[in-house]
Amino acid sequence: MLLIVAFVELVEEVFEGETLFYDEAILNGINSFSTPLFDSFFVGITQLGGVFGIIILTTILLALLLRRKLYQKALIVGATVAGAGVLNIVLKLIFERARPDLWEQLIVETSFSFPSGHAMITAALGLSLIFICWNTRFRWLAVALGSSFIIVIGFSRLYLGVHYPTDILAGWVVSGAWLSTVVTIVNVNLLRKNLAK
């Protein structure tokens, strides 16, 4: 609920124009450090957070979980990532925020900007990875990998100038709320099955 409230507050600030000055200042600050080497790196790295990159990474993770017969964890990962993808499409169509146009961009994006799809699906995958590994010996490895993945992909979208910082933040917040929803639904259904026995 706190994440949903945070998202609603962010939406109000963004669409009242309260964040545009800070959004553009941050993007221009990042762009001032651009180099041909960074350009090549972030054009390549941002692909990991795209549809095909996420499908490949999610499929690998699901295969590992199913092989170990961790069906509940596989369900959480699959539902979180897939749901975040669908939810992002819906939210983009609702808000219809235009993408930033502050300099000549290295990649072309034609969809709406808010919230960031890359931020949402990478957060969905990264956060679900952290969640399913939290009570295992892989906890801190998952935290390191998941958080790094989320942050680097999010930053790549800012560096390339295809999203405002508030687009990225909104994507992260929505994915956190969606993961919480998925986990709650899965746990409630599991509890019902156990009580029925």
Steps between C-alpha positions, in 0.01 A plus 500: 500500500787735576645441154162566337465824695853598398414434134182708519694788657766473231237503225349817642838674519603393149181598324474832683844580357664518842783261412592612148772745607675234708446231235665708230779623727596142590491387136712795385744433783538136396535596133786738581715195582419313178785351296510271194608213727208554739267536201596157370486342845154627594349431157610139547415464867149643467408205275522270803202682647295481181232247415731239350766538767244460779335202329836321477604578858158413643486175305841397635394578858168318460676196353733487802209527743288238322795263481526523879121460527464843663160553343375772733811710444475445125139617510598816687777585253291424192190684618699801620696547178212426262257710700741793514531490122124508448448762770763724340318497166174597671658779706680649200168517312332664800759771561633559145804696612729605217863396520772759567649669196803685636769385256550275200434150631702190420197271493145550379204432729145548378289405804397732779738581783320457833572269670819355353446149364868413541489616863183307571595164356859508628371590846243222474771248419762637737266541798340160450848345486588666831170389653527133407863485617451695822483197730779313326878509505484693171333802665783752466601380156141553387494844662822597324397365161138612516566853623793553261289382208214733592722804554725457195209448260312793653804724468551391139157637413592835652840508331338431163248777565191289430348534847465756776621398848138501620415243229765271645392559859136432410596172334686385808217596735231329292704180471557494875125534556425233240747252652336555839161433343616180330663368818187575701274321251729196481529477879125538555427224249762277661347562842154410370630175353670411828185576700291295258719199574 
